[in-house]
Structures are given as structure tokens and as C-alpha cells.
Amino acid sequence: MTIQVYNTLNRKMEEFEPLHGNRVSMFVCGVTPYDYTHLGHAKTYVAFDTIAKYLTYRGYSVFYVQNVTDVDDNLINRSNESDIPVPDLVKKYFREFLDDMDALGIDSINIYPKATEYIPEILDQIKGLIEKGFAYESNGNVYFEVNKFPDFGKLSKQVLEKLRPGARVEVDENKKNPEDFALWKAEKPGEPTWDSPWGKGRPGWHIEDTAISMAYFGDQYDIHGGATELMFPHHESEIAQAEALTGKEPFVRYWLHTGILNVDGEKMSKSLKNFWRVKEALEDYDPAVLRFFLVNAHYRSPVDFSNELLEEAKQGYERLVETVQNVHFALKWQAKEERASQDDEIDKAVEEVMHKFEESMDNDFNTREAISHLFTFSTKINTALESGLISETLQKVREVYETTGDVLGLFGRETEQDTVVDGLMDFLVEMRGKAREAKDFKVSDEIRDRLADIGILLEDTKDGPRWKRR
């Protein structure tokens, strides 16, 4: 099987073929840390974390770079409003961002380079664009002259002649043309600045991504990801800068874009003030539920957000987790009984679900379809367990959930700490059983009630007592 991806650049599905064998270079537009992270950001970052995890599962060596915009208008404005220096704002909110990403199980990023750490590379690229005739200086500012790059618009399919001042282009009397965009911004009072051949100033937004990605990957690389709303003008400008500078195309082999997160029919964003912070969501929902909510949709699809839909996701995820727990319990019971048997039907179901899972993920990382196969599989497994199945095939079943969980960032693998907790829980269950045998129901009920107080549910089944987290 080969992986097929939808390339925004060509508007079609294409076979995934990295430039350098099994090595994959991936860059995703990162955060501007001037406020807390919201679920709209999380949707994009969960999606690309899952993509990186699946590529790794399929045998690729993925180097994933996600930049940090640590100087821009939003940061400067927030700094002025709060009277907090820009570096301090960045430090505070980037730490919060990392905490949120950690909670959501996002751990595939190799490095988070900050824009201000690449000023020399930015200056070199701007000088190169001026020398090649694609950029010009004006009163200490440097602009990219868009009409010098005939392919401008090939990603977003924007037509240059239709761009008008005040629409989606910056109106600036220093520009030759309204659609030209800033590579370097001249010094203004109260703003961070760096020395340059054109005077003190700071980099424009678009040039930082080009400078950083080319510093790691060279003139061309495999995957550039980001939210759909970044396609124009941001990603379009990245292409223009890079290809004008190097003369090589395509700058990026595959452009992947995530669908937006909607609230009441409108895009979740800070500018619309309708965003829900990840930190707030985590106060009401388990991180795994939030991740499941976000990953249980194709990355290119828009997602509608509401408390009702989050509750649905919670219930769906809990059904899957309960199956995982049922399998875990059955394996422990099987080990105690020291009996096992082969089950051809379950063997067949294991092979089938893994084939369908890979088939779905190979089809442009279709996580929603992949998860639907896990639900079907779980129904079969629960039915088999209810019928009294004790099978050596259960180990293969557990491996299905471990493998698919690793890719999707769900379920979680057992840690050393989990093993200790499981051992303690088994001991308490055993003590409760002995109390019941001795007809000391006061002690057995107290054990059950105290465990319930900390979110542990005890159940008496035909195979013996079992426990699970609520």
C-alpha cells in the first residue's frame, strides 16, 4: 500500500514520495504566543501530530519543525496594552502553549525554532531577493514586489489583478503596489529592533517561515502544513519568496491544510472573540476526550464545536476505552486461570481491522474512517468477551489498541506507574473478596465506597471482581 495525500497546491490526491527516500521533512506554521492557546489551534496541531505519528508507524523517519513567531504586531500590541516586555510575554504564553500540547499528547515535534533566532538567515534572504530584483527598499522598509513573480497565487488560486487595497492587502504609501508585502519593517517607537543594511527594524511575518524552514531543510522539502486560513497570503508569500530566491520549484512538495473549527457557524478565532481556550476545556474534559473530539474528524474537514458534540465525543471515547479495559481484565483473568485457546474469528477480526485502519490512514490520513473501524472491531470483541471467550488471541487484540492508539494519540500505554497502581488495585480487590468470604460486609463495602470516592468502579462479574476508572 502507498500513502495518498491531498496536495492543496495541485488540488488533487497524489502518491506520497519524499525527496530523500524514507526521510520526511515537515514544517508546520506555529504559534504566536501572545495569549492562551484555543481549540482552533489545537485542531491543527493534533492533526499534524497524528500525521507525523502515522508516517513514523509506516517506517518513515520524520523531522518535524514548528516555528514560534516571537515578534509581530499582535505581540507588540499586547505588550503595550499590558506593559509587559515582548520577551516576557513570549516566555509566559509559550510555556502555557507547551503545557497544553503536552496535555493533548502532542509530542512529535523535534524543534520549536523562534523567529528572532534566525535574523541572520532572514537578512541574507532579503538581500538575495533585492539582488535578484524581486524586492526593493523604501524608507527603511523592504517589500517583495509581487508582480515580479508571475506564479503568485498558484497555491490559493487568487488572481493578482483582483486584489484591491483595503481588502486582504496592506495599504502602505511606501509600497510600489498595494499587493506588495513586507520583508523588513522599519523601526517604530517602542518596537523591538535589529540592525540591518536598511536601518534598524524587524522582520515581516512571511519571511521568518521561509528562513527557518530553509535553514533546516534547504531549498526544497516534503510537507508544509497549517490551517486553511494561512493559505493566503501567508503560504502564498512563502512560495514566492523561496522560489524567487532559489529558482527551484516546487518549494514544498506537498501542501496540507486543516479545516477550520467553527462555533455557531463562525470560525473560532481570537479576533472574533469566540474562542475557547484549551486550558478552559481541560477543566471540564479529560485531555484524551479533547484529543478524540479533534482527531475523530478528517483533518481537512471543518469541525463544529459545541458542548453537546463534546459530550458525544466523551461517550464515544469511553465506549472504546471500556473495551480496552475489558481486554486488559480478560488477559489478567486468563493468566490467573492459566488457560488459553486460539480463536480463528478473532484472529481474522484483528487482521481485518489493522488492514482497514492502514487503508483509511493511507487515504490522506482519514482518521475518522479509521476510528469507525475501531468501533466496529470493539463491538465484535465485546460480544466475544461476553460469550466467555478466553483466548490467546487477546494479546493480539490488545496490540491493536496499542498500535492504533500510538498513531492516534489515544488510550495510552501502560507505564511503570500504571503497573504499580494496577498491583495495588488488584490487592485491594483481593482484600475485599476475602472480606466478603468472611462475611465482613462492612469492610468490603467500605473498600468499594472509598474506591468510588476516588473514581474507581468495582464490578462483580461472572469471571470474578474487576475494577475500572470512571
Secondary structure, 3 states (H helix, E strand, C coil): CCCEEEECCCCEEEECCCCECCEEEEEECCCCCCCCCEHHHHHHHHHHHHHHHHHHHCCCEEEEEECECCCCHHHHHHHHHHCCCHHHHHHHHHHHHHHHHHHCCCCCCCECCEHHHHHHHHHHHHHHHHHCCCEEEECCEEEECHHHCCCCCCCCCCCHHHCCECCCECCCCCCCCCCCEEEEEECCCCCCCECCCCCCEEECHHHHHHHHHHHHHCCCEEEEEEEHHHHHHHHHHHHHHHHHHHCCCCCEEEEEEECCEEECCEECCCCCCCCCEHHHHHHHCCHHHHHHHHHCCCCCCCEEECHHHHHHHHHHHHHHHHHHHHHHHHHHHHHHHCCCCCCHHHHHHHHHHHHHHHHHHHECCCHHHHHHHHHHHHHHHHHHHHCCCCCCCHHHHHHHHHHHHHHHCCCCCCCHHHHHHHHHHHHHHHHHHHHHHCCCHHHHHHHHHHHHHCCEEEEEECCEEEEEEC
